[in-house]
Amino acid sequence: MAKVNIRGARKRFGDVQVLHGVDIDIADGSFTVLVGPSGCGKSTLLRMIAGLEHVSDGEIRIGDQVVNDLPPKQRDIAMVFQNYALYPHMTVRDNMSFSLMLAKQSRAVIDQQVARAAQILGLDQLLDRYPRQLSGGQRQRVAMGRAIVRNPQVFLYDEPLSNLDAKLRVAMRTELKELHQRLKTTSIYVTHDQIEAMTMGDQIVVMRDGRIEQAGAPLELYDRPANQFVAGFIGSPAMNFLPATVHGHGAAASVTLDGGTRLAMPPGAAGTDGQRVVYGVRPEHLALAAPGQSGGIEVDVVTLEPTGADTFVACRHQGSEMICVFRERHDFAPGSRIRLLPDVSRCHVFDAQSGQRLAG
């Protein structure tokens, strides 16, 4: 196991700058998830850690060693790819043992390592099968087994679950998390799926356009997003954003939505009188006002999506789209008007120009 430290990492492809000075500290034994939209640079950064891409500027350390100029085979890492990358003409056993054979390990060591990995991953009965005889989930287990047998300092995962169906992805998320808890090997995981990031990571690094927007524990990013981008990216369904204006100063300040609805300023938020802001409230932090109850945000119902456990209601307020989630079952007619009460203690205010969260 080893910590990974990245300082000022930049990557250029010709005149195109892909990464703009990335700084990340990844603790020994932690599970860090790099998440962001397509093209944000997360896979490029992972490949730089692996040695598959050259570092244009900056420094990458694995343990106490700078690895910028080390070839991949000398970095003591193992990588699991999106497409499994299994040899189709080899059995599961041979796929898992191939890297150890290249390293000229003894047959006894190879058999021991393969048996250990197969037991951990539940592949004991599949060792003599070929990849074509396996399901997608089983192939991904083999790919992980091939990484485990090497006993690396760091595991690198490049969207390993993206080719699986939704149900299998949920099951494999649990297996990966359980595997990490058992092995306690430093792991860096790339995904564009924020649900995967929230459920698997000890630390989440949110990236956009080759820069880090925020890094921290999953619930820290959920509860205290640094800016509007992170607030909208972390959480499902995404946070609702409503254009507004700050009125007053200090403890007497309030926020007025476009259309005239006045709401209390969230605790700890700070703004100046007349400042244009964006009021953020998550769908799960909106309650339905009782008949005749005043206050809150009046919205027009657009559609209902009952899921069984929850009811998702798409609404519209003064041209702004909103989603609210109720545990109770409702049967609102499209076009009907309801009133929503935000939990002010869990709302956020962002500067309309910079997107930064306003906090005291």
PEDARA-V917684 format. One line per field, one symbol per residue. phi: phi as a letter, one per 30 degrees, with the letter a starting at -180 (. if undefined). A space follows every 50 residues. Layout:
phi->???
This chain:
phi->.adbbcbhdbbbciccdcbcidbbccdeidccccbldeidjddddddddd jdbdddbjbbcciccdcecddedcchbbcccdcihddddcdeedddcedd dddhdddddddddddddddecicedcdcdcedccdddddddddddddddd hddbcccchdcdccdeddddddeddddddddddhcebbbcaccddedddc ddbccccahibcdabldedddddbddaddddddcjbddddbbdabdbibh dddbbcdejjdcbddeeidbbceiddbbccbdedcccdddeidciicdbc dcbcbdcjdbbcbdbbbhicdbbbbcddcbbddejdcbbccddedccbbc ddddidddbd
